[in-house]
Amino acid sequence: MPIISDKKKREKILALLETAYWMEIETVMNYISASVNLDGVLAEEIKKSLAADIPAEIAHAQQFARRIKTLSGIVPGSLGFKATQRFLQPPKKTTDVVSIIKGVIAAELGAIEHYNRIIKECDGVDYVTQDIAITILTDEQEHLREFEGFLKEYEER
């Protein structure tokens, strides 16, 4: 017997979890790219921050994957991936740190919005998934705040 007996509700939660899983995977790809591609003295702090955040983002994806499996879903493979983070693509100018900072902010805002959706959908139905989303939401809010601070500093230059 599945953990969530209402099939329609379970499928909705699984779809939200799969989206969250792919968001984290795509963020990892883009953080790797940015942490390697950026050039210049001003880029060093951003590169270090992004590189340091990669393991946390991978851990988030793994948490979502485990929850998908626990809810009797199938964790998708690479053929299920569709890129959506246009705002975090490598800039033509490798010293364009601000575009990467703004891209990270956009990614974090998107994640925060999506995880809030998961929290609401799970309320009263799936407290474990809700708790996972709340915990990860905390990380995303902290990361957003960090990059909003970076943006302030870079825009003042």
C-alpha positions as CSV (number, residue, x, y, z in Angstrom):
1,M,0.0,0.0,0.0
2,P,1.4,3.4,-0.9
3,I,2.3,5.9,1.7
4,I,-0.2,8.4,0.2
5,S,-3.3,6.4,-0.6
6,D,-5.0,9.2,-2.7
7,K,-3.4,8.4,-6.1
8,K,-4.1,11.8,-7.6
9,K,-2.6,13.6,-4.6
10,R,0.5,11.3,-4.7
11,E,1.0,11.9,-8.4
12,K,0.8,15.7,-7.9
13,I,3.4,15.5,-5.1
14,L,5.6,13.2,-7.1
15,A,5.5,15.7,-10.1
16,L,6.4,18.6,-7.8
17,L,9.3,16.5,-6.3
18,E,10.5,15.6,-9.8
19,T,10.6,19.3,-10.8
20,A,12.5,20.1,-7.6
21,Y,15.0,17.3,-8.3
22,W,15.7,18.7,-11.8
23,M,15.9,22.2,-10.5
24,E,18.7,21.2,-8.1
25,I,20.5,19.1,-10.8
26,E,20.4,22.0,-13.3
27,T,21.6,24.4,-10.6
28,V,24.6,22.1,-9.9
29,M,25.5,22.2,-13.6
30,N,25.3,25.9,-13.8
31,Y,27.2,26.5,-10.6
32,I,30.0,24.3,-11.8
33,S,30.1,26.3,-15.1
34,A,30.1,29.7,-13.3
35,S,32.6,28.6,-10.7
36,V,35.0,27.6,-13.5
37,N,34.3,30.1,-16.3
38,L,34.3,33.4,-14.4
39,D,37.6,35.4,-14.6
40,G,39.1,38.3,-12.6
41,V,39.8,39.4,-9.1
42,L,36.2,40.4,-8.5
43,A,35.0,37.0,-9.5
44,E,37.0,35.0,-6.9
45,E,34.5,35.3,-4.0
46,I,31.6,34.4,-6.2
47,K,33.5,31.4,-7.7
48,K,34.4,30.2,-4.2
49,S,30.8,30.6,-3.0
50,L,29.3,28.7,-5.9
51,A,31.9,25.9,-5.7
52,A,31.1,25.6,-1.9
53,D,27.4,25.4,-2.6
54,I,27.6,22.5,-5.1
55,P,27.7,19.7,-2.5
56,A,24.6,21.2,-0.8
57,E,22.7,21.4,-4.1
58,I,23.6,17.8,-4.8
59,A,22.4,16.8,-1.4
60,H,19.1,18.5,-2.0
61,A,18.7,16.6,-5.3
62,Q,19.5,13.4,-3.4
63,Q,16.9,14.1,-0.8
64,F,14.2,14.8,-3.4
65,A,15.3,11.6,-5.2
66,R,15.0,9.5,-2.1
67,R,11.6,10.9,-1.3
68,I,10.4,10.2,-4.9
69,K,11.4,6.6,-4.4
70,T,9.8,6.4,-0.9
71,L,6.5,7.6,-2.4
72,S,6.7,4.7,-4.9
73,G,7.8,6.9,-7.8
74,I,10.7,6.4,-10.2
75,V,13.7,8.8,-10.0
76,P,14.2,10.0,-13.6
77,G,17.4,9.5,-15.6
78,S,19.1,12.1,-17.8
79,L,16.7,11.6,-20.8
80,G,14.0,13.2,-18.6
81,F,16.0,16.4,-18.2
82,K,14.8,19.7,-19.8
83,A,17.0,22.8,-19.1
84,T,15.1,25.9,-18.0
85,Q,17.7,28.1,-16.3
86,R,18.4,30.5,-19.2
87,F,19.3,33.2,-16.6
88,L,22.3,31.2,-15.4
89,Q,24.0,30.5,-18.7
90,P,27.7,31.5,-19.1
91,P,28.0,35.1,-20.1
92,K,29.9,36.0,-23.3
93,K,32.2,38.1,-21.2
94,T,33.8,35.9,-18.5
95,T,34.3,38.9,-16.2
96,D,30.5,39.6,-16.1
97,V,30.1,38.6,-12.5
98,V,26.9,40.6,-12.0
99,S,25.0,38.5,-14.6
100,I,25.9,35.4,-12.7
101,I,24.9,36.9,-9.4
102,K,21.5,37.9,-10.9
103,G,21.2,34.4,-12.3
104,V,21.8,32.8,-8.9
105,I,19.2,35.2,-7.4
106,A,16.7,34.2,-10.1
107,A,17.4,30.5,-9.5
108,E,17.0,30.9,-5.7
109,L,13.7,32.8,-6.1
110,G,12.4,30.1,-8.4
111,A,13.4,27.4,-6.0
112,I,11.8,29.3,-3.1
113,E,8.6,29.7,-5.0
114,H,8.5,26.0,-6.0
115,Y,9.4,24.7,-2.5
116,N,6.6,26.8,-1.0
117,R,4.3,25.1,-3.5
118,I,5.4,21.7,-2.3
119,I,4.9,22.8,1.3
120,K,1.3,23.9,0.6
121,E,0.5,20.8,-1.5
122,C,1.7,18.5,1.3
123,D,0.0,20.2,4.2
124,G,-2.2,17.7,6.0
125,V,-1.3,14.9,3.6
126,D,2.5,14.3,3.6
127,Y,4.3,15.8,6.5
128,V,7.6,14.1,5.7
129,T,7.8,15.7,2.2
130,Q,6.7,18.9,3.7
131,D,9.5,18.8,6.3
132,I,12.1,18.1,3.7
133,A,10.9,21.0,1.6
134,I,10.9,23.3,4.6
135,T,14.4,22.3,5.5
136,I,15.7,22.8,2.0
137,L,13.7,26.1,1.7
138,T,15.8,27.4,4.6
139,D,19.0,26.7,2.7
140,E,17.7,28.4,-0.4
141,Q,16.6,31.5,1.5
142,E,20.0,31.8,3.1
143,H,21.7,31.4,-0.3
144,L,19.4,34.1,-1.7
145,R,20.3,36.5,1.0
146,E,24.0,35.9,0.5
147,F,23.8,36.7,-3.2
148,E,21.5,39.7,-2.7
149,G,24.4,41.0,-0.5
150,F,26.9,40.3,-3.2
151,L,24.7,42.1,-5.7
152,K,24.6,45.2,-3.5
153,E,28.3,45.3,-3.3
154,Y,28.9,44.7,-7.0
155,E,26.4,47.3,-8.0
156,E,28.0,49.9,-5.8
157,R,31.3,49.7,-7.7
